[in-house]
């Protein structure tokens, strides 16, 4: 699944997309908005690269972040839920019409918080509940980020049952 097919499938289902990106730094949103018709689906993206923003902007519990750090499956889920609920509320959209997607991980070149380079969590929050995937990528910093973007589209497809 690629950006164009994700957009097409979401539009057909009447679902909007809200993104919370950390290690991808906006690459997921950039890839999506490079496609014609993206404005019919993409609401926007929050790049919460600094850990504190995951709490203040996305609503991830500061206690959770202090306990497990920023690279954790539960943090990924909370990021996806946070961006979904905040965008829905701000735009007065029913949450069952919005899919929240998040990325958090270690792009390298050094480990972070005891987590290895290439460890990535991708989460989706939507009308079917929450789902998180753990990935272990290898390569350069940029390659890890690009592999994450590709997996995001694949996992959105899985979540939607495509």
N, CA and C atoms as a LAMMPS dump frame, in Angstrom:
ITEM: TIMESTEP
0
ITEM: NUMBER OF ATOMS
486
ITEM: BOX BOUNDS ff ff ff
-5.0000000000000000e+02 5.0000000000000000e+02
-5.0000000000000000e+02 5.0000000000000000e+02
-5.0000000000000000e+02 5.0000000000000000e+02
ITEM: ATOMS id mol type element x y z
1 1 1 N 0.854 -1.171 0
2 1 2 C 0 0 0
3 1 3 C 0.903 1.239 0
4 2 1 N 0.5 2.234 -0.776
5 2 2 C 1.273 3.469 -0.849
6 2 3 C 0.38 4.654 -0.462
7 3 1 N 0.934 5.841 -0.493
8 3 2 C 0.199 7.033 -0.074
9 3 3 C -1.08 7.217 -0.884
10 4 1 N -0.998 7.059 -2.19
11 4 2 C -2.172 7.265 -3.046
12 4 3 C -3.289 6.28 -2.708
13 5 1 N -2.951 5.017 -2.498
14 5 2 C -3.99 4.028 -2.198
15 5 3 C -4.567 4.233 -0.8
16 6 1 N -3.747 4.681 0.157
17 6 2 C -4.257 4.995 1.487
18 6 3 C -5.288 6.116 1.382
19 7 1 N -4.943 7.174 0.67
20 7 2 C -5.859 8.304 0.515
21 7 3 C -7.151 7.883 -0.168
22 8 1 N -7.03 7.102 -1.222
23 8 2 C -8.214 6.647 -1.966
24 8 3 C -9.141 5.836 -1.068
25 9 1 N -8.563 4.891 -0.314
26 9 2 C -9.379 4.036 0.553
27 9 3 C -10.01 4.812 1.695
28 10 1 N -9.279 5.733 2.286
29 10 2 C -9.856 6.539 3.357
30 10 3 C -10.971 7.437 2.833
31 11 1 N -10.746 8.044 1.676
32 11 2 C -11.785 8.914 1.104
33 11 3 C -13.048 8.119 0.795
34 12 1 N -12.897 6.927 0.243
35 12 2 C -14.061 6.087 -0.061
36 12 3 C -14.855 5.741 1.193
37 13 1 N -14.157 5.628 2.324
38 13 2 C -14.808 5.294 3.59
39 13 3 C -15.274 6.536 4.355
40 14 1 N -14.952 7.724 3.841
41 14 2 C -15.34 8.956 4.504
42 14 3 C -14.558 9.229 5.776
43 15 1 N -13.342 8.71 5.854
44 15 2 C -12.514 8.855 7.044
45 15 3 C -11.403 9.871 6.793
46 16 1 N -11.205 10.751 7.758
47 16 2 C -10.133 11.745 7.718
48 16 3 C -8.928 11.211 8.486
49 17 1 N -7.765 11.798 8.23
50 17 2 C -6.522 11.316 8.815
51 17 3 C -5.829 12.414 9.612
52 18 1 N -5.464 12.099 10.859
53 18 2 C -4.713 12.997 11.743
54 18 3 C -3.419 12.282 12.126
55 19 1 N -2.296 12.963 11.996
56 19 2 C -0.991 12.338 12.212
57 19 3 C -0.24 12.957 13.381
58 20 1 N 0.469 12.094 14.124
59 20 2 C 1.367 12.536 15.196
60 20 3 C 2.707 11.875 14.909
61 21 1 N 3.674 12.669 14.475
62 21 2 C 4.96 12.118 14.058
63 21 3 C 6.075 12.552 14.992
64 22 1 N 6.949 11.608 15.279
65 22 2 C 8.151 11.919 16.041
66 22 3 C 9.352 11.664 15.137
67 23 1 N 9.865 10.437 15.088
68 23 2 C 11.089 10.188 14.323
69 23 3 C 10.936 10.496 12.84
70 24 1 N 9.728 10.438 12.296
71 24 2 C 9.531 10.721 10.872
72 24 3 C 9.505 12.218 10.58
73 25 1 N 9.356 13.036 11.589
74 25 2 C 9.485 14.484 11.437
75 25 3 C 8.654 15.115 10.34
76 26 1 N 7.488 14.575 10.059
77 26 2 C 6.623 15.128 9.025
78 26 3 C 6.694 14.416 7.686
79 27 1 N 7.544 13.383 7.578
80 27 2 C 7.676 12.673 6.298
81 27 3 C 6.392 11.962 5.875
82 28 1 N 5.653 11.431 6.839
83 28 2 C 4.405 10.739 6.496
84 28 3 C 3.435 11.734 5.873
85 29 1 N 3.255 12.86 6.541
86 29 2 C 2.343 13.877 6.028
87 29 3 C 2.821 14.411 4.684
88 30 1 N 4.116 14.637 4.559
89 30 2 C 4.675 15.149 3.309
90 30 3 C 4.388 14.203 2.145
91 31 1 N 4.57 12.926 2.387
92 31 2 C 4.306 11.936 1.331
93 31 3 C 2.826 11.942 0.95
94 32 1 N 1.967 12.047 1.939
95 32 2 C 0.529 12.065 1.662
96 32 3 C 0.116 13.314 0.895
97 33 1 N 0.578 14.486 1.344
98 33 2 C 0.129 15.722 0.695
99 33 3 C 0.785 15.955 -0.661
100 34 1 N 1.735 15.124 -1.029
101 34 2 C 2.294 15.211 -2.381
102 34 3 C 1.343 14.593 -3.408
103 35 1 N 0.299 13.934 -2.911
104 35 2 C -0.68 13.28 -3.782
105 35 3 C -1.856 14.207 -4.068
106 36 1 N -2.351 14.217 -5.304
107 36 2 C -3.542 15.006 -5.613
108 36 3 C -4.727 14.536 -4.774
109 37 1 N -5.513 15.457 -4.295
110 37 2 C -6.698 15.12 -3.521
111 37 3 C -6.432 14.848 -2.056
112 38 1 N -5.211 15.044 -1.599
113 38 2 C -4.884 14.784 -0.194
114 38 3 C -5.741 15.615 0.75
115 39 1 N -6.108 16.817 0.328
116 39 2 C -6.894 17.697 1.203
117 39 3 C -8.281 17.134 1.502
118 40 1 N -8.719 16.153 0.731
119 40 2 C -10.002 15.511 1.011
120 40 3 C -9.924 14.568 2.201
121 41 1 N -8.704 14.202 2.619
122 41 2 C -8.517 13.205 3.673
123 41 3 C -7.642 13.711 4.817
124 42 1 N -6.517 14.318 4.501
125 42 2 C -5.532 14.685 5.524
126 42 3 C -5.977 15.948 6.263
127 43 1 N -6.141 15.809 7.587
128 43 2 C -6.465 16.964 8.413
129 43 3 C -5.21 17.742 8.762
130 44 1 N -4.142 17.012 9.076
131 44 2 C -2.891 17.659 9.438
132 44 3 C -1.994 16.726 10.208
133 45 1 N -0.851 17.267 10.616
134 45 2 C 0.143 16.484 11.334
135 45 3 C 0.776 17.333 12.426
136 46 1 N 1.026 16.711 13.559
137 46 2 C 1.784 17.317 14.638
138 46 3 C 3.129 16.616 14.676
139 47 1 N 4.21 17.38 14.559
140 47 2 C 5.544 16.815 14.73
141 47 3 C 5.941 17.093 16.174
142 48 1 N 5.826 16.066 16.998
143 48 2 C 6.17 16.165 18.423
144 48 3 C 7.49 15.438 18.624
145 49 1 N 8.546 16.065 18.162
146 49 2 C 9.868 15.457 18.197
147 49 3 C 10.429 15.457 19.619
148 50 1 N 10.258 16.548 20.313
149 50 2 C 10.737 16.661 21.694
150 50 3 C 9.735 15.953 22.612
151 51 1 N 10.237 15.18 23.552
152 51 2 C 9.391 14.337 24.403
153 51 3 C 8.301 15.123 25.115
154 52 1 N 8.615 16.293 25.643
155 52 2 C 7.622 17.079 26.372
156 52 3 C 6.408 17.446 25.549
157 53 1 N 6.593 17.623 24.251
158 53 2 C 5.461 17.955 23.379
159 53 3 C 4.482 16.791 23.244
160 54 1 N 4.969 15.597 23.415
161 54 2 C 4.069 14.438 23.367
162 54 3 C 3.033 14.543 24.48
163 55 1 N 3.43 15.165 25.58
164 55 2 C 2.511 15.383 26.69
165 55 3 C 1.667 16.636 26.485
166 56 1 N 2.316 17.772 26.277
167 56 2 C 1.586 19.041 26.237
168 56 3 C 0.712 19.208 25.006
169 57 1 N 1.156 18.699 23.877
170 57 2 C 0.392 18.883 22.636
171 57 3 C -0.526 17.691 22.346
172 58 1 N -0.051 16.487 22.635
173 58 2 C -0.815 15.287 22.275
174 58 3 C -1.529 14.614 23.445
175 59 1 N -1.242 15.07 24.658
176 59 2 C -1.957 14.536 25.812
177 59 3 C -1.425 13.226 26.371
178 60 1 N -0.212 12.83 25.987
179 60 2 C 0.38 11.632 26.572
180 60 3 C 0.715 11.94 28.028
181 61 1 N 0.371 11.04 28.906
182 61 2 C 0.593 11.251 30.332
183 61 3 C 2.072 11.493 30.641
184 62 1 N 2.384 12.591 31.358
185 62 2 C 3.776 12.836 31.744
186 62 3 C 4.342 11.7 32.601
187 63 1 N 3.48 11.088 33.398
188 63 2 C 3.907 9.962 34.231
189 63 3 C 4.306 8.773 33.366
190 64 1 N 3.534 8.511 32.323
191 64 2 C 3.878 7.417 31.407
192 64 3 C 5.214 7.702 30.74
193 65 1 N 5.401 8.916 30.255
194 65 2 C 6.656 9.28 29.602
195 65 3 C 7.843 9.167 30.565
196 66 1 N 7.636 9.569 31.823
197 66 2 C 8.711 9.476 32.815
198 66 3 C 9.034 8.021 33.13
199 67 1 N 8.016 7.186 33.101
200 67 2 C 8.192 5.774 33.453
201 67 3 C 8.831 4.966 32.337
202 68 1 N 8.374 5.155 31.086
203 68 2 C 8.819 4.281 29.984
204 68 3 C 9.641 4.995 28.92
205 69 1 N 9.64 6.318 28.913
206 69 2 C 10.331 7.062 27.874
207 69 3 C 9.438 7.251 26.661
208 70 1 N 9.975 7.924 25.648
209 70 2 C 9.176 8.288 24.469
210 70 3 C 9.019 7.147 23.47
211 71 1 N 9.9 6.157 23.541
212 71 2 C 9.86 5.064 22.565
213 71 3 C 9.274 3.841 23.24
214 72 1 N 7.959 3.721 23.116
215 72 2 C 7.222 2.682 23.819
216 72 3 C 5.895 2.466 23.095
217 73 1 N 5.396 1.236 23.065
218 73 2 C 4.134 0.995 22.358
219 73 3 C 2.953 1.757 22.952
220 74 1 N 2.909 1.863 24.282
221 74 2 C 1.807 2.594 24.91
222 74 3 C 1.866 4.078 24.58
223 75 1 N 3.066 4.627 24.503
224 75 2 C 3.229 6.038 24.122
225 75 3 C 2.733 6.235 22.692
226 76 1 N 3.068 5.322 21.803
227 76 2 C 2.609 5.416 20.411
228 76 3 C 1.082 5.425 20.34
229 77 1 N 0.451 4.545 21.116
230 77 2 C -1.012 4.496 21.128
231 77 3 C -1.581 5.813 21.648
232 78 1 N -1.029 6.313 22.74
233 78 2 C -1.524 7.573 23.324
234 78 3 C -1.323 8.752 22.374
235 79 1 N -0.226 8.746 21.616
236 79 2 C -0.006 9.796 20.617
237 79 3 C -1.089 9.752 19.548
238 80 1 N -1.397 8.542 19.048
239 80 2 C -2.424 8.389 18.006
240 80 3 C -3.794 8.794 18.534
241 81 1 N -4.106 8.371 19.752
242 81 2 C -5.381 8.751 20.362
243 81 3 C -5.452 10.258 20.57
244 82 1 N -4.336 10.834 21.028
245 82 2 C -4.309 12.264 21.31
246 82 3 C -4.538 13.121 20.088
247 83 1 N -3.848 12.798 19
248 83 2 C -4.017 13.61 17.787
249 83 3 C -5.415 13.401 17.209
250 84 1 N -5.916 12.201 17.307
251 84 2 C -7.271 11.914 16.805
252 84 3 C -8.318 12.722 17.58
253 85 1 N -8.251 12.663 18.906
254 85 2 C -9.268 13.355 19.703
255 85 3 C -9.129 14.869 19.603
256 86 1 N -7.904 15.385 19.579
257 86 2 C -7.711 16.834 19.51
258 86 3 C -8.16 17.401 18.164
259 87 1 N -7.81 16.739 17.085
260 87 2 C -8.23 17.228 15.771
261 87 3 C -9.743 17.11 15.616
262 88 1 N -10.318 16.021 16.092
263 88 2 C -11.775 15.845 16.012
264 88 3 C -12.486 16.962 16.754
265 89 1 N -12.016 17.248 17.968
266 89 2 C -12.633 18.275 18.794
267 89 3 C -12.496 19.658 18.151
268 90 1 N -11.296 19.99 17.698
269 90 2 C -11.057 21.307 17.1
270 90 3 C -11.879 21.533 15.843
271 91 1 N -12.083 20.473 15.077
272 91 2 C -12.801 20.6 13.802
273 91 3 C -14.256 20.166 13.897
274 92 1 N -14.687 19.851 15.113
275 92 2 C -16.065 19.418 15.36
276 92 3 C -16.453 18.226 14.489
277 93 1 N -15.555 17.261 14.422
278 93 2 C -15.809 16.028 13.689
279 93 3 C -16.051 14.891 14.673
280 94 1 N -16.94 13.992 14.332
281 94 2 C -17.135 12.802 15.162
282 94 3 C -15.851 11.975 15.117
283 95 1 N -15.412 11.475 16.272
284 95 2 C -14.15 10.722 16.302
285 95 3 C -14.202 9.461 15.449
286 96 1 N -15.402 8.938 15.195
287 96 2 C -15.469 7.735 14.346
288 96 3 C -15.22 8.056 12.871
289 97 1 N -15.043 9.336 12.556
290 97 2 C -14.714 9.749 11.195
291 97 3 C -13.243 10.12 11.044
292 98 1 N -12.458 9.919 12.12
293 98 2 C -11.05 10.302 12.099
294 98 3 C -10.181 9.123 12.512
295 99 1 N -9.114 8.927 11.759
296 99 2 C -8.104 7.921 12.07
297 99 3 C -6.862 8.658 12.553
298 100 1 N -6.397 8.337 13.756
299 100 2 C -5.167 8.907 14.282
300 100 3 C -4.025 7.934 14.074
301 101 1 N -2.891 8.431 13.597
302 101 2 C -1.727 7.582 13.322
303 101 3 C -0.508 8.239 13.941
304 102 1 N 0.349 7.427 14.582
305 102 2 C 1.554 7.983 15.189
306 102 3 C 2.787 7.155 14.872
307 103 1 N 3.936 7.83 14.955
308 103 2 C 5.241 7.178 14.82
309 103 3 C 6.145 7.65 15.944
310 104 1 N 6.855 6.724 16.561
311 104 2 C 7.879 7.06 17.543
312 104 3 C 8.942 5.974 17.486
313 105 1 N 10.195 6.375 17.623
314 105 2 C 11.265 5.385 17.53
315 105 3 C 12.636 6.028 17.527
316 106 1 N 13.625 5.21 17.205
317 106 2 C 15.024 5.648 17.204
318 106 3 C 15.576 5.538 15.787
319 107 1 N 15.824 6.689 15.173
320 107 2 C 16.377 6.695 13.808
321 107 3 C 17.901 6.598 13.809
322 108 1 N 18.508 6.888 14.935
323 108 2 C 19.966 6.786 15.013
324 108 3 C 20.646 8.118 14.802
325 109 1 N 21.918 8.146 14.822
326 109 2 C 22.833 7.01 14.736
327 109 3 C 23.123 6.329 16.071
328 110 1 N 22.634 6.906 17.195
329 110 2 C 22.886 6.313 18.5
330 110 3 C 21.578 5.867 19.133
331 111 1 N 21.669 4.913 20.062
332 111 2 C 20.487 4.462 20.781
333 111 3 C 19.95 5.619 21.631
334 112 1 N 18.717 5.469 22.071
335 112 2 C 18.07 6.509 22.88
336 112 3 C 17.322 5.836 24.026
337 113 1 N 17.523 6.315 25.212
338 113 2 C 16.839 5.778 26.399
339 113 3 C 16.974 4.254 26.496
340 114 1 N 18.134 3.739 26.096
341 114 2 C 18.362 2.298 26.152
342 114 3 C 17.673 1.511 25.059
343 115 1 N 17.064 2.207 24.103
344 115 2 C 16.372 1.54 22.991
345 115 3 C 17.305 1.536 21.782
346 116 1 N 17.337 0.419 21.041
347 116 2 C 18.281 0.304 19.929
348 116 3 C 17.883 1.121 18.703
349 117 1 N 18.876 1.491 17.939
350 117 2 C 18.645 2.161 16.666
351 117 3 C 17.786 1.255 15.784
352 118 1 N 16.776 1.845 15.173
353 118 2 C 15.891 1.109 14.273
354 118 3 C 14.604 0.619 14.919
355 119 1 N 14.497 0.703 16.253
356 119 2 C 13.26 0.304 16.93
357 119 3 C 12.209 1.392 16.708
358 120 1 N 11.063 0.994 16.173
359 120 2 C 10.005 1.94 15.826
360 120 3 C 8.661 1.364 16.249
361 121 1 N 7.799 2.243 16.738
362 121 2 C 6.413 1.88 17.024
363 121 3 C 5.514 2.745 16.153
364 122 1 N 4.563 2.082 15.517
365 122 2 C 3.559 2.751 14.69
366 122 3 C 2.205 2.386 15.276
367 123 1 N 1.385 3.383 15.567
368 123 2 C 0.078 3.117 16.16
369 123 3 C -1.026 3.762 15.346
370 124 1 N -2.192 3.12 15.379
371 124 2 C -3.395 3.639 14.745
372 124 3 C -4.509 3.63 15.78
373 125 1 N -5.245 4.721 15.855
374 125 2 C -6.417 4.824 16.716
375 125 3 C -7.592 5.23 15.842
376 126 1 N -8.639 4.431 15.893
377 126 2 C -9.785 4.722 15.046
378 126 3 C -11.043 4.066 15.554
379 127 1 N -12.047 4.019 14.708
380 127 2 C -13.336 3.466 15.119
381 127 3 C -13.269 1.989 15.524
382 128 1 N -12.238 1.287 15.076
383 128 2 C -12.071 -0.133 15.43
384 128 3 C -11.143 -0.321 16.628
385 129 1 N -10.877 0.746 17.373
386 129 2 C -9.988 0.645 18.524
387 129 3 C -8.561 1.02 18.167
388 130 1 N -7.641 0.59 19.001
389 130 2 C -6.237 0.936 18.819
390 130 3 C -5.424 -0.293 18.443
391 131 1 N -4.395 -0.051 17.646
392 131 2 C -3.475 -1.118 17.247
393 131 3 C -2.082 -0.508 17.18
394 132 1 N -1.082 -1.254 17.663
395 132 2 C 0.297 -0.791 17.6
396 132 3 C 1.164 -1.907 17.031
397 133 1 N 2.133 -1.501 16.228
398 133 2 C 3.079 -2.436 15.627
399 133 3 C 4.485 -2.064 16.06
400 134 1 N 5.28 -3.067 16.361
401 134 2 C 6.696 -2.862 16.658
402 134 3 C 7.506 -3.281 15.445
403 135 1 N 8.392 -2.421 15.031
404 135 2 C 9.257 -2.698 13.883
405 135 3 C 10.715 -2.571 14.308
406 136 1 N 11.581 -3.315 13.645
407 136 2 C 13.026 -3.157 13.839
408 136 3 C 13.645 -3.001 12.462
409 137 1 N 14.048 -1.778 12.146
410 137 2 C 14.635 -1.463 10.849
411 137 3 C 16.144 -1.34 10.975
412 138 1 N 16.813 -1.417 9.831
413 138 2 C 18.258 -1.193 9.813
414 138 3 C 18.583 -0.248 8.663
415 139 1 N 19.781 0.307 8.712
416 139 2 C 20.216 1.232 7.673
417 139 3 C 20.605 2.558 8.277
418 140 1 N 20.732 3.536 7.409
419 140 2 C 21.073 4.886 7.855
420 140 3 C 19.855 5.527 8.521
421 141 1 N 20.091 6.637 9.129
422 141 2 C 19.015 7.401 9.764
423 141 3 C 17.88 7.667 8.766
424 142 1 N 18.24 8.142 7.584
425 142 2 C 17.231 8.448 6.572
426 142 3 C 16.52 7.183 6.093
427 143 1 N 17.258 6.099 5.932
428 143 2 C 16.632 4.84 5.501
429 143 3 C 15.63 4.331 6.533
430 144 1 N 15.963 4.459 7.809
431 144 2 C 15.034 4.037 8.871
432 144 3 C 13.767 4.882 8.827
433 145 1 N 13.927 6.165 8.624
434 145 2 C 12.763 7.05 8.544
435 145 3 C 11.902 6.715 7.328
436 146 1 N 12.531 6.449 6.195
437 146 2 C 11.786 6.104 4.976
438 146 3 C 11.095 4.753 5.108
439 147 1 N 11.758 3.789 5.738
440 147 2 C 11.132 2.482 5.958
441 147 3 C 9.911 2.622 6.867
442 148 1 N 10.012 3.524 7.835
443 148 2 C 8.884 3.776 8.735
444 148 3 C 7.691 4.316 7.96
445 149 1 N 7.926 5.265 7.079
446 149 2 C 6.843 5.835 6.28
447 149 3 C 6.146 4.746 5.468
448 150 1 N 6.905 3.896 4.812
449 150 2 C 6.315 2.804 4.032
450 150 3 C 5.469 1.892 4.899
451 151 1 N 5.983 1.566 6.085
452 151 2 C 5.237 0.682 6.996
453 151 3 C 3.976 1.344 7.516
454 152 1 N 4.006 2.665 7.701
455 152 2 C 2.798 3.37 8.135
456 152 3 C 1.664 3.11 7.144
457 153 1 N 1.953 3.255 5.867
458 153 2 C 0.909 3.047 4.859
459 153 3 C 0.436 1.599 4.851
460 154 1 N 1.369 0.664 4.983
461 154 2 C 1.016 -0.759 5.051
462 154 3 C 0.106 -1.034 6.253
463 155 1 N 0.465 -0.484 7.41
464 155 2 C -0.317 -0.735 8.625
465 155 3 C -1.676 -0.057 8.606
466 156 1 N -1.785 1.103 7.969
467 156 2 C -3.106 1.721 7.81
468 156 3 C -3.991 0.769 6.996
469 157 1 N -3.43 0.201 5.944
470 157 2 C -4.174 -0.771 5.135
471 157 3 C -4.597 -1.977 5.961
472 158 1 N -3.697 -2.496 6.782
473 158 2 C -4.038 -3.627 7.653
474 158 3 C -5.167 -3.263 8.601
475 159 1 N -5.068 -2.09 9.206
476 159 2 C -6.081 -1.635 10.143
477 159 3 C -7.453 -1.564 9.471
478 160 1 N -7.453 -1.086 8.243
479 160 2 C -8.71 -0.946 7.5
480 160 3 C -9.201 -2.261 6.915
481 161 1 N -8.394 -3.316 7.033
482 161 2 C -8.78 -4.628 6.508
483 161 3 C -8.607 -4.743 5.013
484 162 1 N -7.628 -4.029 4.469
485 162 2 C -7.401 -4.042 3.014
486 162 3 C -6.329 -5.031 2.638
